[in-house]
Every structure is written in structure tokens, then in C-alpha cells.
Amino acid sequence: MLYKNITFIGAGNMTSAIIRGLIADGYPSDKIMATNPSQAKLDILIADCDICTSNSNDDGIAFGDVIILAVKPQLMSKVCAAFKSKERLSNKCFVSIAAGIPTDRLSEMLNGVKNIVRVMPNTPSAIGQGMSGVYAHDVVAQENVQFVLDIMRKVGDTVLVDNEDHINTVIAAAGSSPAYFFLIAEAMQAEAINMGLNKAQARKLVQQAMFGSAKMLKENEDLEPSQLRANVTSKGGTTHQAVLSLQNDNIEQTFARAMQAAVARANEMSKEF
Ligand SMILES: NC(=O)c1ccc[n+]([C@@H]2O[C@H](COP(=O)([O-])OP(=O)(O)OC[C@H]3O[C@@H](n4cnc5c(N)ncnc54)[C@H](OP(=O)(O)O)[C@@H]3O)[C@@H](O)[C@H]2O)c1
């Protein structure tokens, strides 16, 4: 991998996760800078990762070949407007990890720069098990797209989409979905406790069953999820009864509606910022 200078504008949770992944993989720490208005998060990154830091975003712009915009979506416009040297922006590759801001809008914020990649990561990135969707406009050099994919693979896996609308589907399927799985865990744990187990027992049973199922899915990519389900569902058995109950409650439509709600919100957000 070519070691370009990478700047993270905003040193919050997602920045910290990606930087830790890069450092763990041997990326040179003197090729990484993070900027943040307050010092405390930078101090932690200096202590843990020995990277370059600054309280000035303009230092970050001067340093980076690749600039990762990692501030909250509602701050993006203000942060970009404050970059001082607008001419310098055109030599950079910008990466936005903010939900709901399309590349056209980002380009307006960045003085017309088109060299923009959108990445939608998720929180398991913090433990190296993230899933990121990546979209790049045709004008972005293949070398830059590959570099961004390589960075995100340090904290998990990636899917490249060729239509920007699909980034919102990425949000529904992977960006937001850890919360769906946590909700399922919450509900199952509560019922196991209701049935008489203690909290520690309930937690262990549910989390390991979820982890094992996820691992089976991942390690059997040639098998459809429906086949894996059929393999553990003998007709007339306990699993069959439970799955029938979920299907009678329209579990498929429930998830479809939830994912559509996530996409609808992402579409709304694209008009807000
Ligand atoms: N976390 C996720 O699961 C996730 C998933 C996908 C995408 N994202 C996106 O990733 C972005 C960052 O999310 P996050 O969870 O890492 O948020 P976060 O922890 O709140 O981090 C944002 C950081 O931006 C800093 N900041 C505020 N104003 C700034 C400025 N003018 N210049 C530079 N930095 C500034 C904040 O500093 P202070 O705290 O000192 O104000 C904070 O450290 C968001 O756009 C979010 O939508 C997050």
C-alpha cells in the first residue's frame, strides 16, 4: 500500500476507530493527522497512536493528500466554509463519512472540488469488524478509490456501489443495522430473564448464539441465509414453531419497513444540510 498523508477533520469515535485500525496494520503514524477543536481527544490519539495532531483544520488541509471529513453532518457546511486556502483544496482527495450529504452538496461546500468519495462505515469498525459502503464519482481517480477501500478494510470489510442513491441502502443495511441486532438481543435477553434465567445467563446465551450464527453466515457464503435457517429447522420441532411465530408476525415486512424508514430519513437529511 502506498502511504499517503491522511488527515482526519474531527477526532471523534469514527476517526479514532479508523486510525487505530490503520496503526494496528502498520500504517506510519507520521503520515496521519487528526484535527479537533478541543484537545482531550487529540491527547488520547497522541498517547495511543503517536499521530500528528492540530487544533487547526487548515494545518490538516496543508498536511493531507487525502482529507477525511469526520464531523457531524450538521457541522459540515460550517467546517468546510472555514477552510482558508480554497485553491489548495483542488489537489486533495476528500472523503466524507457523514450520513445524508450528497457529493454534489459536498462539492458546493468545497469550492467546486469534485474529487470526493463517500464512505458509510458502522460502529463495529471500532473493533475491526466494520462494514463500509463506498461511493466515488466517475471523476475520482481509480488509485484514490482503491486507497479509500484499502483504508476502510483496515477496520472491516467494504462494498463499492456505483450509484450514489445506494449509499442510503448501505445505511439501511449496514450503517444502522448494528442497532437492529442489538434490539433483537435486547428483546431475546428480556424474554430469557422473564422465563427464569438470570441476566448473566441470558446475556451469554443470546450473544454467543448471535455471534455463532453471524460466523456461520460469513463462513458459508455459498449457502443462502434461508438454507442455513432450513438446516436448523426440523418440521414440527421447536425452532419450526418459533420461526412460524415470527413469520406470522410478519418479520420480513417489519424489517423491510425499518430499512425503508432509514432510507427515507437519509433522503430527508440530504435536503437539510
Ligand atoms: N459513529 C457511527 O456509527 C457513524 C457511522 C457512519 C457515519 N458516521 C458519521 O461519521 C461522522 C463522525 O461521527 P462520530 O460518531 O465520530 O462523531 P463524534 O464522535 O461526535 O465526532 C465528531 C468530532 O468532530 C469534532 N468537531 C466539532 N467541530 C469541529 C470542527 N470545526 N473542526 C474539526 N472537528 C470538529 C468534535 O469535536 P468536539 O467533541 O471536541 O466538539 C468531535 O470530536 C458523522 O458525520 C457521522 O454521521 C458515524
The ligand as an SDF file (V2000), in Angstrom:
LIG
                    3D

 48 52  0  0  0  0  0  0  0  0999 V2000
  -20.4780    6.6160   14.7090 N   0  0  0  0  0  0  0  0  0  0  0  0
  -21.0670    5.9410   13.7040 C   0  0  0  0  0  0  0  0  0  0  0  0
  -21.5860    4.8430   13.8270 O   0  0  0  0  0  0  0  0  0  0  0  0
  -21.0790    6.5000   12.3210 C   0  0  0  0  0  0  0  0  0  0  0  0
  -21.3870    5.6500   11.2710 C   0  0  0  0  0  0  0  0  0  0  0  0
  -21.3730    6.1750    9.9860 C   0  0  0  0  0  0  0  0  0  0  0  0
  -21.0670    7.5040    9.7900 C   0  0  0  0  0  0  0  0  0  0  0  0
  -20.8110    8.2960   10.8410 N   0  0  0  0  0  0  0  0  0  0  0  0
  -20.5400    9.7150   10.5840 C   0  0  0  0  0  0  0  0  0  0  0  0
  -19.2150    9.9930   10.9870 O   0  0  0  0  0  0  0  0  0  0  0  0
  -19.1280   11.3500   11.3880 C   0  0  0  0  0  0  0  0  0  0  0  0
  -18.4680   11.3960   12.7470 C   0  0  0  0  0  0  0  0  0  0  0  0
  -19.2360   10.6220   13.6480 O   0  0  0  0  0  0  0  0  0  0  0  0
  -18.6810   10.2600   15.0820 P   0  0  0  0  0  0  0  0  0  0  0  0
  -19.5870    9.2400   15.6480 O   0  0  0  0  0  0  0  0  0  0  0  0
  -17.2110   10.0020   15.0380 O   0  0  0  0  0  0  0  0  0  0  0  0
  -18.9690   11.6700   15.8200 O   0  0  0  0  0  0  0  0  0  0  0  0
  -18.2260   12.3460   17.0560 P   0  0  0  0  0  0  0  0  0  0  0  0
  -17.6550   11.3090   17.9470 O   0  0  0  0  0  0  0  0  0  0  0  0
  -19.1540   13.3540   17.6160 O   0  0  0  0  0  0  0  0  0  0  0  0
  -17.0040   13.1130   16.3450 O   0  0  0  0  0  0  0  0  0  0  0  0
  -17.1060   14.3320   15.6970 C   0  0  0  0  0  0  0  0  0  0  0  0
  -15.8800   15.1480   16.0610 C   0  0  0  0  0  0  0  0  0  0  0  0
  -15.8920   16.3570   15.3210 O   0  0  0  0  0  0  0  0  0  0  0  0
  -15.2790   17.3440   16.1540 C   0  0  0  0  0  0  0  0  0  0  0  0
  -15.5440   18.6860   15.6710 N   0  0  0  0  0  0  0  0  0  0  0  0
  -16.5540   19.5440   16.0020 C   0  0  0  0  0  0  0  0  0  0  0  0
  -16.3820   20.7270   15.3550 N   0  0  0  0  0  0  0  0  0  0  0  0
  -15.2520   20.6050   14.5980 C   0  0  0  0  0  0  0  0  0  0  0  0
  -14.5500   21.4860   13.7510 C   0  0  0  0  0  0  0  0  0  0  0  0
  -14.9870   22.7280   13.4950 N   0  0  0  0  0  0  0  0  0  0  0  0
  -13.4240   21.0420   13.1690 N   0  0  0  0  0  0  0  0  0  0  0  0
  -12.9660   19.7940   13.3920 C   0  0  0  0  0  0  0  0  0  0  0  0
  -13.5890   18.9080   14.2070 N   0  0  0  0  0  0  0  0  0  0  0  0
  -14.7050   19.3190   14.8000 C   0  0  0  0  0  0  0  0  0  0  0  0
  -15.8930   17.0680   17.5060 C   0  0  0  0  0  0  0  0  0  0  0  0
  -15.0890   17.6820   18.4960 O   0  0  0  0  0  0  0  0  0  0  0  0
  -15.6780   18.0490   19.9620 P   0  0  0  0  0  0  0  0  0  0  0  0
  -16.2900   16.8070   20.5120 O   0  0  0  0  0  0  0  0  0  0  0  0
  -14.4790   18.4970   20.6740 O   0  0  0  0  0  0  0  0  0  0  0  0
  -16.7030   19.1200   19.7050 O   0  0  0  0  0  0  0  0  0  0  0  0
  -15.8120   15.5430   17.5470 C   0  0  0  0  0  0  0  0  0  0  0  0
  -14.5920   15.0990   18.1040 O   0  0  0  0  0  0  0  0  0  0  0  0
  -20.5690   11.9030   11.3930 C   0  0  0  0  0  0  0  0  0  0  0  0
  -20.7730   12.6660   10.2390 O   0  0  0  0  0  0  0  0  0  0  0  0
  -21.4160   10.6750   11.3790 C   0  0  0  0  0  0  0  0  0  0  0  0
  -22.6390   10.8810   10.6740 O   0  0  0  0  0  0  0  0  0  0  0  0
  -20.7740    7.8310   12.1090 C   0  0  0  0  0  0  0  0  0  0  0  0
  1  2  1  0
  2  3  2  0
  2  4  1  0
  4  5  1  0
  4 48  2  0
  5  6  2  0
  6  7  1  0
  7  8  2  0
  8  9  1  0
  8 48  1  0
  9 10  1  0
  9 46  1  0
 10 11  1  0
 11 12  1  0
 11 44  1  0
 12 13  1  0
 13 14  1  0
 14 15  2  0
 14 16  1  0
 14 17  1  0
 17 18  1  0
 18 19  2  0
 18 20  1  0
 18 21  1  0
 21 22  1  0
 22 23  1  0
 23 24  1  0
 23 42  1  0
 24 25  1  0
 25 26  1  0
 25 36  1  0
 26 27  1  0
 26 35  1  0
 27 28  2  0
 28 29  1  0
 29 30  1  0
 29 35  2  0
 30 31  1  0
 30 32  2  0
 32 33  1  0
 33 34  2  0
 34 35  1  0
 36 37  1  0
 36 42  1  0
 37 38  1  0
 38 39  2  0
 38 40  1  0
 38 41  1  0
 42 43  1  0
 44 45  1  0
 44 46  1  0
 46 47  1  0
M  CHG  2   8   1  16  -1
M  END
$$$$
